Amino acid sequence: MSDRSAIASLPASAWFKSSHSQENGNSCVEVADLAHQEVVGIRDSKDVARPALCVGASGFAAFVRAVSDGTLHG
């Protein structure tokens, strides 16, 4: 099964929002962890029918760490 197929077949309960998201927020993303495939799915919470972005779990973890500790430079 490809990463995209695995992401597309996930139930709604597999996706979660950041604890910083607000229920009425306009810029929320949802994340699904496919640890068994070392992949993380990322999708727009306002349009869940669109394809999700698939990224490597280690790269996503590094991104989250950089955002959390303030070392991410744009």
C-alpha positions as CSV (number, residue, x, y, z in Angstrom):
1,M,0.0,0.0,0.0
2,S,1.4,3.4,-0.9
3,D,1.6,6.3,1.6
4,R,-1.2,8.1,-0.2
5,S,-3.4,5.1,-0.2
6,A,-2.8,4.6,3.5
7,I,-3.5,8.2,4.3
8,A,-6.7,8.3,2.1
9,S,-8.1,5.2,3.9
10,L,-7.6,6.5,7.4
11,P,-10.8,6.9,9.5
12,A,-11.7,10.4,10.7
13,S,-10.7,9.3,14.3
14,A,-7.0,8.9,13.1
15,W,-6.7,12.7,12.5
16,F,-6.1,15.2,15.3
17,K,-5.7,18.9,15.6
18,S,-3.0,20.9,17.4
19,S,-3.9,21.7,21.0
20,H,-3.4,25.3,19.9
21,S,-6.2,25.2,17.4
22,Q,-9.5,26.8,18.2
23,E,-12.8,25.3,17.2
24,N,-13.7,28.3,15.0
25,G,-10.1,28.8,13.7
26,N,-9.6,29.5,10.0
27,S,-6.1,28.1,9.6
28,C,-6.1,24.6,11.2
29,V,-4.3,21.6,10.0
30,E,-4.9,18.0,11.1
31,V,-2.2,15.4,11.5
32,A,-2.3,11.6,11.3
33,D,0.6,9.4,12.4
34,L,1.3,6.3,10.4
35,A,4.2,5.2,12.6
36,H,4.2,1.7,11.1
37,Q,5.0,3.3,7.8
38,E,7.2,6.1,9.2
39,V,4.9,8.6,7.5
40,V,2.8,11.5,8.8
41,G,-0.2,12.8,7.0
42,I,-1.1,16.5,7.1
43,R,-4.4,17.9,5.8
44,D,-6.5,21.1,5.8
45,S,-9.2,20.7,8.5
46,K,-11.5,22.9,6.5
47,D,-11.4,20.7,3.4
48,V,-10.7,17.1,4.4
49,A,-11.7,15.8,1.0
50,R,-8.5,17.2,-0.6
51,P,-5.5,15.1,-0.7
52,A,-3.2,15.0,2.3
53,L,0.4,15.9,2.3
54,C,2.6,12.9,3.2
55,V,5.9,13.6,4.9
56,G,8.5,11.4,6.6
57,A,8.0,11.0,10.4
58,S,11.5,12.0,11.3
59,G,11.4,15.1,9.1
60,F,8.0,16.1,10.7
61,A,9.4,15.5,14.2
62,A,12.4,17.8,13.4
63,F,10.0,20.5,12.0
64,V,7.9,20.3,15.2
65,R,11.0,20.5,17.4
66,A,12.3,23.6,15.5
67,V,8.9,25.3,15.8
68,S,8.7,24.5,19.5
69,D,12.2,25.7,20.4
70,G,12.1,28.7,18.1
71,T,15.0,27.7,15.8
72,L,12.9,27.5,12.7
73,H,13.9,30.4,10.4
74,G,11.7,31.4,7.5
